[in-house]
Protein backbone atom coordinates (compact mmCIF):
# COMPACT_ATOMS: atom_id res chain seq x y z
CA UNK A 1 0.00 0.00 0.00
CA UNK A 2 1.18 3.52 -0.86
CA UNK A 3 -0.33 6.84 0.34
CA UNK A 4 0.04 9.84 -2.00
CA UNK A 5 -0.60 13.53 -1.33
CA UNK A 6 -1.11 16.26 -3.95
CA UNK A 7 -1.33 20.06 -3.84
CA UNK A 8 -4.04 19.93 -6.50
CA UNK A 9 -7.12 17.90 -7.37
CA UNK A 10 -5.92 14.67 -8.94
CA UNK A 11 -8.35 13.97 -11.80
CA UNK A 12 -7.95 10.19 -11.65
CA UNK A 13 -8.70 10.20 -7.92
CA UNK A 14 -11.65 12.59 -8.45
CA UNK A 15 -13.23 10.23 -10.97
CA UNK A 16 -12.75 7.20 -8.73
CA UNK A 17 -14.14 8.85 -5.59
CA UNK A 18 -17.06 10.43 -7.48
CA UNK A 19 -18.06 7.17 -9.13
CA UNK A 20 -17.59 5.20 -5.89
CA UNK A 21 -19.74 7.61 -3.85
CA UNK A 22 -22.36 7.87 -6.60
CA UNK A 23 -22.65 4.09 -6.82
CA UNK A 24 -22.94 3.71 -3.04
CA UNK A 25 -25.33 6.64 -2.49
CA UNK A 26 -27.70 5.57 -5.26
CA UNK A 27 -28.40 2.38 -3.32
CA UNK A 28 -30.28 4.63 -0.88
CA UNK A 29 -31.45 7.72 -2.81
CA UNK A 30 -31.94 8.90 -6.36
CA UNK A 31 -29.42 11.60 -7.27
CA UNK A 32 -31.80 13.43 -9.68
CA UNK A 33 -29.19 16.12 -10.36
CA UNK A 34 -29.99 19.16 -12.48
CA UNK A 35 -28.03 22.43 -12.72
CA UNK A 36 -29.54 25.90 -12.96
CA UNK A 37 -28.63 29.51 -13.66
CA UNK A 38 -30.95 32.46 -13.17
CA UNK A 39 -29.62 35.81 -14.32
CA UNK A 40 -30.87 39.39 -14.49
CA UNK A 41 -29.70 41.80 -17.16
CA UNK A 42 -29.84 45.53 -17.65
CA UNK A 43 -29.55 45.85 -21.42
CA UNK A 44 -26.74 43.33 -22.16
CA UNK A 45 -25.03 43.71 -18.77
CA UNK A 46 -25.51 40.88 -16.26
CA UNK A 47 -26.37 42.54 -12.94
CA UNK A 48 -27.43 39.54 -10.85
CA UNK A 49 -26.95 35.77 -10.90
CA UNK A 50 -28.05 32.75 -8.91
CA UNK A 51 -26.44 29.39 -9.76
CA UNK A 52 -26.43 25.93 -8.34
CA UNK A 53 -27.90 22.49 -8.68
CA UNK A 54 -30.59 20.28 -7.36
CA UNK A 55 -29.82 16.77 -6.24
CA UNK A 56 -31.11 14.33 -3.67
CA UNK A 57 -34.42 16.26 -3.57
CA UNK A 58 -32.90 19.59 -2.45
CA UNK A 59 -31.86 22.69 -4.36
CA UNK A 60 -28.35 23.87 -3.51
CA UNK A 61 -27.86 27.60 -4.07
CA UNK A 62 -24.09 27.68 -4.64
CA UNK A 63 -23.58 31.21 -5.97
CA UNK A 64 -25.72 34.33 -5.59
CA UNK A 65 -24.53 37.80 -6.54
CA UNK A 66 -26.08 41.19 -7.22
CA UNK A 67 -24.04 44.04 -8.69
CA UNK A 68 -23.53 46.60 -5.91
CA UNK A 69 -25.17 49.36 -7.98
CA UNK A 70 -28.41 47.36 -8.06
CA UNK A 71 -28.57 46.26 -4.42
CA UNK A 72 -31.39 47.53 -2.23
CA UNK A 73 -33.85 47.72 -5.14
CA UNK A 74 -35.56 44.35 -4.70
CA UNK A 75 -33.58 42.55 -7.41
CA UNK A 76 -32.10 40.05 -4.95
CA UNK A 77 -35.56 39.17 -3.62
CA UNK A 78 -36.87 38.80 -7.19
CA UNK A 79 -34.07 36.42 -8.15
CA UNK A 80 -34.38 34.47 -4.88
CA UNK A 81 -38.13 34.11 -5.51
CA UNK A 82 -37.26 32.69 -8.95
CA UNK A 83 -34.93 30.20 -7.27
CA UNK A 84 -37.70 29.18 -4.87
CA UNK A 85 -40.19 28.81 -7.74
CA UNK A 86 -37.69 26.61 -9.57
CA UNK A 87 -37.33 24.40 -6.48
CA UNK A 88 -41.12 24.16 -6.11
CA UNK A 89 -41.54 23.31 -9.81
CA UNK A 90 -38.96 20.57 -9.43
CA UNK A 91 -40.94 19.34 -6.39
CA UNK A 92 -37.90 19.60 -4.12
CA UNK A 93 -38.09 19.50 -0.32
CA UNK A 94 -36.17 22.71 0.17
CA UNK A 95 -33.22 24.97 -0.55
CA UNK A 96 -29.91 25.15 1.26
CA UNK A 97 -26.95 27.48 0.95
CA UNK A 98 -23.84 28.82 2.64
CA UNK A 99 -23.10 32.45 3.46
CA UNK A 100 -20.39 34.25 5.39
CA UNK A 101 -20.99 36.55 8.34
CA UNK A 102 -20.04 39.56 6.17
CA UNK A 103 -22.45 38.57 3.39
CA UNK A 104 -26.22 38.14 3.42
CA UNK A 105 -27.45 36.15 6.44
CA UNK A 106 -30.10 38.78 7.31
CA UNK A 107 -31.35 38.89 3.71
CA UNK A 108 -31.86 35.13 3.68
CA UNK A 109 -33.54 35.14 7.11
CA UNK A 110 -36.03 37.77 5.88
CA UNK A 111 -36.81 35.35 3.04
CA UNK A 112 -37.61 32.48 5.42
CA UNK A 113 -34.23 30.74 5.67
CA UNK A 114 -32.86 29.56 9.01
CA UNK A 115 -29.37 28.70 10.19
CA UNK A 116 -28.77 24.99 10.78
CA UNK A 117 -25.01 25.15 11.28
CA UNK A 118 -22.06 27.46 11.57
CA UNK A 119 -18.28 27.31 11.50
CA UNK A 120 -16.19 29.82 13.47
CA UNK A 121 -13.11 31.45 11.93
CA UNK A 122 -13.95 30.48 8.37
CA UNK A 123 -12.47 32.77 7.14
CA UNK A 124 -10.41 33.89 10.12
CA UNK A 125 -12.37 36.29 12.33
CA UNK A 126 -15.73 35.51 10.71
CA UNK A 127 -18.39 32.81 10.75
CA UNK A 128 -19.69 30.72 7.88
CA UNK A 129 -23.40 29.91 8.10
CA UNK A 130 -25.28 26.96 6.63
CA UNK A 131 -28.89 27.89 5.96
CA UNK A 132 -32.01 26.17 4.70
CA UNK A 133 -35.60 26.83 3.79
CA UNK A 134 -38.01 23.91 3.84
CA UNK A 135 -40.59 24.07 1.05
CA UNK A 136 -42.23 20.66 1.60
CA UNK A 137 -42.49 18.53 4.72
CA UNK A 138 -41.32 14.95 4.25
CA UNK A 139 -43.91 12.39 5.34
CA UNK A 140 -41.87 9.29 4.74
CA UNK A 141 -39.59 9.28 1.74
CA UNK A 142 -38.70 5.66 2.41
CA UNK A 143 -42.33 4.65 1.96
CA UNK A 144 -42.63 6.69 -1.22
CA UNK A 145 -45.08 9.28 0.12
CA UNK A 146 -45.20 12.57 -1.75
CA UNK A 147 -43.95 15.67 0.07
CA UNK A 148 -46.52 18.01 1.61
CA UNK A 149 -46.24 21.77 1.07
CA UNK A 150 -44.68 23.52 4.06
CA UNK A 151 -46.65 26.13 5.97
CA UNK A 152 -45.99 29.65 4.69
CA UNK A 153 -43.21 31.54 6.49
CA UNK A 154 -44.49 33.98 9.11
N, C-alpha and C positions, 0 to 999 in steps of 0.2 A: 504494500500500500504506500502511496505517495500523496502528500498534501501539497497543493500549490496555492499561491496567493498572487493576485494581480492588482495593479493600480488602475484598472479599467474593467469594463464589463467584457468578459470573455464570451464571445458569441456562441461558441460550441456549448459552453456551460449553460448559457441562457436558454438555448433551445432544449437542452436536456431537462433542466429544472422546470421550464414552462410546460413541456409535454408531460413530464412526470406528475406535476401538480394537477394539470388539467385532467389527465386520465384518472387520478385518484378522486378528485373533487366531483367529477361527473358521475361517480358511483352514488353520490348523495344528493346532488342538485344539478339542475340544468343551467348551464352558463348563460345562455341567451344574451350574448354580448352584442351591443350595437352602439356605435359612436354617434356623437352629435356635435354640431356647431350652430350657434345662434349668434348672428351679428347684426349690429345696427350701423347704418351708414348715413352720413350727411354728404349729399352729392355722391362722390366716389370715395370719400374718406371714411374708413372704418373708425367708429368712435366708441364702440362697445362690443365685447365678445364674451360669450359663455361657451365653454367646451368641456367635453367629458365623454362618459360612456355609461351605458347601463349594462349591468350583468348581475347574475344571481338575484334578480327581482328588485334591485335597487338602482337608482340613478346616482352616479358619482359625478359631482360638479368639481372638475379638476382645475379649471382656470376660469376666472371671472374678472373682467377689467372694463372700466369705463374711463375714457379720456378725461383728464382732470377738468378741462374746460366745460364738460357736459355733466359733471357731477352736481347733485343737488337739484336736478330738474325732473326727477322721476324716471329717467332712462334706466337706471339700475333696477328699479322695481318692475318696470315693464319687461325687461329682459328676464329677470328672475321669475316673473309670472309666466313667461313663455316656456322657461325650463320646467316649471311645475306642471303646466299644461301638457308638455311633452311626456313627462313621467306619468301623468294620469292617463294619457292616450295609450301609452305602452302598458298600462295596468300594473305599474310598479308599486311596491309597498311604500316607498319613500325616497327621499333624497338625502345624501350625506356629503359633507365637504370638510375641508380644513381651512382655517384662517389664522393668521398671526394676531397677537395682541394689538399691534399697530395698524391692523387692516380694518376689517368690517364686521366684527362680532355684533355690535349693536344693530347694524343694518339687517343682518340675518335674523337676530332675535325679534325685531319688529315685524319680520315676515313669517314668524311662527317657528323658527328653528330653535333648538335647545342644545346646550353643550352636553356631550356624553363622555368627554374625556379631555384631558389637557396634559401638556408636557412643559415643565419649567425649563427655562434657559435654552430655548430652541427657537430662534437663535439666542445667544447669550444675552441675558438681561430681559428677555421677553418670554411670553408664553405662546404656545401653539395650541389652538382649540380644535377639537373634533366635534362637529355639529351635525344634527339630523333634523329632518322634518318628516313625520309619519303621515302618509297620505291615505293608507288603507290599514286597517287592523287585520292581523293574521289570525284566522280561526284555528286552523290546523293544516299547515302546508303539507304535512306528512300524510294526511288523509285525503288530500286533493281538494279541500274546500276552497272556494274562491275568496279573495280578500274582500272585506267590508270597507266601505268608505269611512275614513276617520271623521270624528266630529270636527266642525270648523274651529279654527283657532280663535281664541277669545282675546 
